[in-house]
Amino acid sequence: MEDRMSMVHVRDNTDRPLIVAEIGLWVGDNARHLMGLNLDRLFLIDPYKAYERHSQEEVDEAMGIALPKIASHPNAYKTSFIRMESVEAAKLFADGYFDYIYIDGDHTLAGASEDLEAWWPKVKAGGYFAGHDYSSSVGVMRAVDAFCEERGQAVRTWAPPRTGDGPMHLSDWLIEKAG
Ligand SMILES: C[S@@+](CC[C@H](N)C(=O)[O-])C[C@H]1O[C@@H](n2cnc3c(N)ncnc32)[C@H](O)[C@@H]1O
């Protein structure tokens, strides 16, 4: 899997140890990539509960693959796994705490919109708010577009909007929070 474009952008434009969160882990592939950043702390958040078309058995299996993958990385000691729903987990953190938040959990319009509202205050001024599946999920695209329009906020994307299979590392959206 190639590095996601928001992570490439963050890595290329920062030179300090970063406080990062990923919302939605599945088998931990992107988490492993994030663990390669210059990290202060990384929080990995997923309730691993049945969702959309995935049964509890499937999500249990995904967690069973993700956790050893995370634990075996040299930066595991900088990483915390939080088994909670995104919006509940957001309440654990002070506003302005994170340098980079990556949203990749619930991809429905309602779920993605709730995540954007819950996590936006948690990004520090000058930090990065990003996520996956802008180009590949109508729900995410609509949620991000509405969120940005309400705030007059510019969003960066890397691929023309469309749905279905495509170069998934290009499917990120990214907002730089004004410093
Ligand atoms: C598309 S997968 C994440 C893939 C992962 N980010 C990657 O790129 O390697 C979506 C994940 O979101 C999780 N999820 C679903 N609803 C969630 C919620 N409300 N809060 C946090 N995570 C959620 C699912 O359990 C699943 O593991």
The ligand as an SDF file (V2000), in Angstrom:
LIG
                    3D

 27 29  0  0  0  0  0  0  0  0999 V2000
  -12.3060    1.7750    5.9550 C   0  0  0  0  0  0  0  0  0  0  0  0
  -11.9490    0.9840    7.4790 S   0  0  0  0  0  0  0  0  0  0  0  0
  -10.4710    1.8170    8.0160 C   0  0  0  0  0  0  0  0  0  0  0  0
   -9.2460    1.4920    7.1940 C   0  0  0  0  0  0  0  0  0  0  0  0
   -7.9480    2.0520    7.7370 C   0  0  0  0  0  0  0  0  0  0  0  0
   -8.0510    3.4720    8.0690 N   0  0  0  0  0  0  0  0  0  0  0  0
   -6.8360    1.8840    6.7220 C   0  0  0  0  0  0  0  0  0  0  0  0
   -6.7730    2.7070    5.7950 O   0  0  0  0  0  0  0  0  0  0  0  0
   -5.9940    0.9730    6.8500 O   0  0  0  0  0  0  0  0  0  0  0  0
  -13.1580    1.6510    8.5300 C   0  0  0  0  0  0  0  0  0  0  0  0
  -12.9860    1.3480   10.0000 C   0  0  0  0  0  0  0  0  0  0  0  0
  -13.8150    2.2560   10.7200 O   0  0  0  0  0  0  0  0  0  0  0  0
  -14.3160    1.6290   11.8580 C   0  0  0  0  0  0  0  0  0  0  0  0
  -15.4940    2.3600   12.3160 N   0  0  0  0  0  0  0  0  0  0  0  0
  -16.7710    2.2340   11.9260 C   0  0  0  0  0  0  0  0  0  0  0  0
  -17.5640    3.0530   12.6240 N   0  0  0  0  0  0  0  0  0  0  0  0
  -16.7460    3.7340   13.4700 C   0  0  0  0  0  0  0  0  0  0  0  0
  -16.9620    4.7400   14.4580 C   0  0  0  0  0  0  0  0  0  0  0  0
  -18.1790    5.2090   14.7400 N   0  0  0  0  0  0  0  0  0  0  0  0
  -15.8880    5.1900   15.1440 N   0  0  0  0  0  0  0  0  0  0  0  0
  -14.6290    4.7360   14.8680 C   0  0  0  0  0  0  0  0  0  0  0  0
  -14.3650    3.7930   13.9480 N   0  0  0  0  0  0  0  0  0  0  0  0
  -15.4220    3.3020   13.2560 C   0  0  0  0  0  0  0  0  0  0  0  0
  -14.5590    0.2020   11.4400 C   0  0  0  0  0  0  0  0  0  0  0  0
  -14.5600   -0.6880   12.5580 O   0  0  0  0  0  0  0  0  0  0  0  0
  -13.4100   -0.0550   10.4640 C   0  0  0  0  0  0  0  0  0  0  0  0
  -12.3480   -0.6990   11.1080 O   0  0  0  0  0  0  0  0  0  0  0  0
  1  2  1  0
  2  3  1  0
  2 10  1  0
  3  4  1  0
  4  5  1  0
  5  6  1  0
  5  7  1  0
  7  8  2  0
  7  9  1  0
 10 11  1  0
 11 12  1  0
 11 26  1  0
 12 13  1  0
 13 14  1  0
 13 24  1  0
 14 15  1  0
 14 23  1  0
 15 16  2  0
 16 17  1  0
 17 18  1  0
 17 23  2  0
 18 19  1  0
 18 20  2  0
 20 21  1  0
 21 22  2  0
 22 23  1  0
 24 25  1  0
 24 26  1  0
 26 27  1  0
M  CHG  2   2   1   9  -1
M  END
$$$$
